[in-house]
Amino acid sequence: MSGLKSAWEISMEKSDKLVPGGKKRKKLTAKQKEQIAEIRKEFKANIADKDITLQHTLKHLEERTPPELLLPESEKLKQEFAEDKERLEKEMEAEIEAVREKSK
């Protein structure tokens, strides 16, 4: 029976294969954790602001747009928001990774 592995051991082996070097990552300092939290807070606030602006614009789009252009215009605005959000999330991850790299 000593050759059998628990589900936990098997999942740990799989996670090591999925995220190589995960165990090698150094622990973050309290200052780094604080910096990462601040970065996330700023970017999430920026994304939320853009989302609120989009919702407001969509709400008032009917007043300023002819009916035949309403759907294409709203889709265009939603697509722009999605692209902005994706860009901001990538920037956030890059900044967080830069903070993490300082620990190495």
C-alpha positions as a printed Julia matrix, in Angstrom:
104×3 Matrix{Float64}:
   0.0    0.0     0.0
   2.93   2.35    0.29
   2.89   2.86   -3.51
  -0.54   4.51   -3.47
  -0.78   8.27   -3.55
  -3.48  10.37   -1.99
  -5.64  12.64   -4.12
  -3.83  15.6    -2.58
  -0.41  14.28   -3.65
  -1.64  13.65   -7.18
  -3.17  17.12   -7.44
   0.06  18.71   -6.17
   2.05  16.87   -8.84
  -0.39  18.04  -11.51
  -0.26  21.63  -10.3
   3.56  21.53  -10.43
   3.32  20.43  -14.06
   0.76  23.15  -14.92
   2.68  25.96  -13.2
   6.37  25.2   -13.5
   8.44  27.18  -11.06
   5.48  27.88   -8.82
   7.32  26.56   -5.8
  10.43  28.55   -6.7
   8.65  31.89   -6.44
   9.86  33.79   -3.41
   7.42  34.98   -0.81
   6.36  38.57   -1.06
   7.15  41.11    1.59
   4.4   43.02    3.33
   5.38  46.12    1.32
   5.1   44.21   -1.97
   1.71  42.81   -0.99
   0.59  46.34   -0.19
   1.88  47.61   -3.56
   0.08  44.82   -5.42
  -3.14  45.53   -3.54
  -2.84  49.23   -4.42
  -2.2   48.43   -8.09
  -5.26  46.16   -8.22
  -7.39  48.77   -6.44
  -6.38  51.53   -8.88
  -6.95  49.44  -12.0
 -10.27  48.05  -10.78
 -11.43  51.59  -10.0
 -10.38  52.71  -13.48
 -12.24  49.79  -15.09
 -15.33  50.48  -12.95
 -15.22  54.15  -13.98
 -15.1   53.18  -17.65
 -17.98  50.74  -17.12
 -20.13  53.4   -15.46
 -19.34  55.81  -18.29
 -20.33  53.14  -20.83
 -23.62  52.44  -19.05
 -24.42  56.15  -18.91
 -23.58  56.58  -22.6
 -25.68  53.58  -23.59
 -28.6   54.86  -21.52
 -28.56  58.19  -23.35
 -27.68  56.79  -26.76
 -31.32  56.66  -27.85
 -31.64  60.41  -27.47
 -28.69  61.19  -29.74
 -28.71  58.35  -32.28
 -31.1   57.52  -35.1
 -32.92  54.21  -34.5
 -31.25  52.45  -37.43
 -27.79  53.23  -35.98
 -28.63  52.43  -32.37
 -27.6   48.77  -32.36
 -24.35  49.18  -34.31
 -23.33  52.16  -32.2
 -24.04  50.37  -28.91
 -22.09  47.31  -30.11
 -19.19  49.55  -31.08
 -19.16  51.17  -27.64
 -19.31  47.77  -25.9
 -16.44  46.48  -28.06
 -14.32  49.54  -27.24
 -14.99  49.0   -23.54
 -14.02  45.32  -23.79
 -10.76  46.26  -25.53
 -10.0   48.95  -22.93
 -10.74  46.53  -20.11
  -8.49  43.87  -21.58
  -5.68  46.4   -22.09
  -6.0   47.67  -18.52
  -6.0   44.13  -17.12
  -2.8   43.34  -19.05
  -1.19  46.54  -17.76
  -2.24  45.63  -14.24
  -0.72  42.16  -14.52
   2.5   43.61  -15.94
   2.81  46.05  -13.04
   2.09  43.29  -10.52
   4.69  41.04  -12.13
   7.22  43.9   -11.96
   6.59  44.16   -8.2
   6.98  40.39   -7.85
  10.21  40.42   -9.84
  11.72  42.8    -7.3
  11.61  39.95   -4.76
  13.96  37.76   -6.81
